[in-house]
Amino acid sequence: MENNSNYGGQPQYDNQMYNPNPAPAQGSSDNSVLYGVLAYIPLLWLIGLLCKPECETPFVKNHVNNGILIDIVSFGLGLIMFILGLIFALIHVGFIITILAWIINIGMLVLRIVGIINAAQKMNFDLPVIGGKIVLVK
């Protein structure tokens, strides 16, 4: 009779290749993951900015910076769309700005969702175009 050391004929995995419980990323605890996820909800990045000692980790700083940038860009583009909407409404084509504003808002929502997913997976995330270039939280 053959003695098979693996249970039930399942293939054995090398610990380096497969780990069902991976260790958290360097400098990220459960609280820092929570703060990273909250950073993408408007104004809740303040929690990640003010918490101690998690706010000092590069992981939380990255996600808080992204949350602040998304809020600033969303506010600025919203203000521009409002002003353009008023101007275009005077010539009765305001619906064009409304459609453009919806597209921009959907894009900002997608960035927030991608950021939340990356924070939940304990990964750093840089925003497209402006992510690595503008650093507000050092």
C-alpha positions as CSV (number, residue, x, y, z in Angstrom):
1,M,0.0,0.0,0.0
2,E,1.3,3.4,-1.0
3,N,1.6,6.0,1.7
4,N,0.7,9.4,0.2
5,S,1.8,12.2,2.5
6,N,-0.7,14.8,1.0
7,Y,-4.2,14.7,2.3
8,G,-6.9,13.5,-0.1
9,G,-4.7,13.6,-3.2
10,Q,-4.6,17.4,-3.0
11,P,-1.4,19.0,-4.4
12,Q,1.0,20.3,-1.9
13,Y,2.0,24.0,-2.2
14,D,5.2,25.5,-1.3
15,N,4.6,28.2,1.4
16,Q,6.3,30.8,-0.7
17,M,3.9,30.1,-3.6
18,Y,0.6,30.0,-1.8
19,N,-0.3,31.5,1.5
20,P,-4.0,31.5,2.3
21,N,-3.4,34.2,5.0
22,P,-1.0,36.7,3.5
23,A,0.7,39.1,5.9
24,P,-0.4,42.7,5.8
25,A,1.7,45.1,3.7
26,Q,4.5,46.9,5.4
27,G,3.1,49.6,7.7
28,S,-0.5,48.7,7.2
29,S,-2.7,47.5,10.1
30,D,-6.4,46.8,10.1
31,N,-7.0,50.4,11.3
32,S,-4.8,51.8,8.5
33,V,-6.8,49.8,5.9
34,L,-10.0,51.3,7.4
35,Y,-8.6,54.8,7.2
36,G,-7.4,54.2,3.7
37,V,-10.9,53.1,2.6
38,L,-12.6,56.1,4.4
39,A,-10.2,58.5,2.6
40,Y,-12.2,58.0,-0.6
41,I,-15.5,59.1,0.9
42,P,-15.9,62.9,0.7
43,L,-14.5,64.7,3.7
44,L,-13.9,61.5,5.6
45,W,-10.2,61.7,4.6
46,L,-10.0,64.0,7.6
47,I,-10.2,60.9,9.9
48,G,-7.2,59.4,8.2
49,L,-5.4,62.7,8.3
50,L,-5.9,63.2,12.0
51,C,-5.5,59.7,13.4
52,K,-2.4,58.7,15.3
53,P,-0.1,56.7,14.7
54,E,-1.7,55.3,11.6
55,C,-1.7,58.7,9.8
56,E,2.1,58.6,9.7
57,T,2.3,55.4,7.6
58,P,2.9,55.8,3.9
59,F,-0.1,53.6,3.1
60,V,-2.6,56.0,4.8
61,K,-0.8,59.1,3.5
62,N,-1.1,57.8,0.0
63,H,-4.9,57.1,0.2
64,V,-5.6,60.4,2.2
65,N,-3.7,62.3,-0.5
66,N,-5.8,60.7,-3.2
67,G,-9.0,61.4,-1.4
68,I,-8.1,65.0,-1.0
69,L,-7.1,65.3,-4.7
70,I,-10.4,63.7,-5.8
71,D,-12.4,66.0,-3.6
72,I,-10.6,69.1,-4.9
73,V,-10.9,68.1,-8.5
74,S,-14.6,67.2,-8.1
75,F,-15.3,70.5,-6.4
76,G,-13.4,72.5,-9.1
77,L,-14.9,70.7,-12.0
78,G,-18.4,71.0,-10.4
79,L,-17.9,74.7,-10.0
80,I,-16.8,75.0,-13.7
81,M,-19.7,72.9,-14.9
82,F,-22.1,75.1,-12.8
83,I,-20.8,78.3,-14.4
84,L,-20.8,76.8,-17.9
85,G,-24.3,75.4,-17.3
86,L,-25.6,78.9,-16.5
87,I,-23.9,80.4,-19.6
88,F,-25.1,77.6,-21.9
89,A,-28.6,77.8,-20.4
90,L,-28.9,81.3,-21.7
91,I,-28.5,80.1,-25.2
92,H,-30.8,77.1,-24.5
93,V,-28.2,74.3,-24.9
94,G,-27.6,73.7,-21.1
95,F,-28.3,70.0,-21.6
96,I,-24.8,69.6,-23.1
97,I,-23.2,70.7,-19.9
98,T,-25.5,68.5,-17.9
99,I,-24.4,65.4,-19.9
100,L,-20.8,66.4,-19.5
101,A,-21.2,66.9,-15.8
102,W,-22.8,63.5,-15.5
103,I,-19.8,61.9,-17.3
104,I,-17.4,63.7,-15.0
105,N,-19.3,62.6,-11.9
106,I,-19.3,59.0,-13.1
107,G,-15.5,59.3,-13.7
108,M,-14.9,60.6,-10.2
109,L,-17.1,57.8,-8.7
110,V,-15.0,55.2,-10.6
111,L,-11.8,56.7,-9.2
112,R,-13.3,56.5,-5.7
113,I,-14.3,52.9,-6.2
114,V,-10.9,51.9,-7.6
115,G,-9.2,53.6,-4.7
116,I,-11.5,51.8,-2.1
117,I,-10.7,48.5,-3.7
118,N,-7.0,49.1,-3.7
119,A,-7.1,50.3,0.0
120,A,-9.1,47.2,1.0
121,Q,-6.5,45.0,-0.7
122,K,-3.7,46.9,1.2
123,M,-2.2,48.3,-2.0
124,N,-1.0,51.8,-2.7
125,F,-2.8,53.6,-5.6
126,D,-1.8,56.6,-7.7
127,L,-4.5,58.5,-9.4
128,P,-4.2,58.7,-13.2
129,V,-2.5,61.9,-14.6
130,I,-2.1,63.7,-11.3
131,G,-1.5,60.9,-8.8
132,G,2.3,60.8,-8.5
133,K,2.8,64.5,-9.3
134,I,0.8,66.3,-6.7
135,V,1.5,65.4,-3.1
136,L,-0.5,67.3,-0.5
137,V,0.1,65.0,2.5
138,K,3.8,64.5,3.2
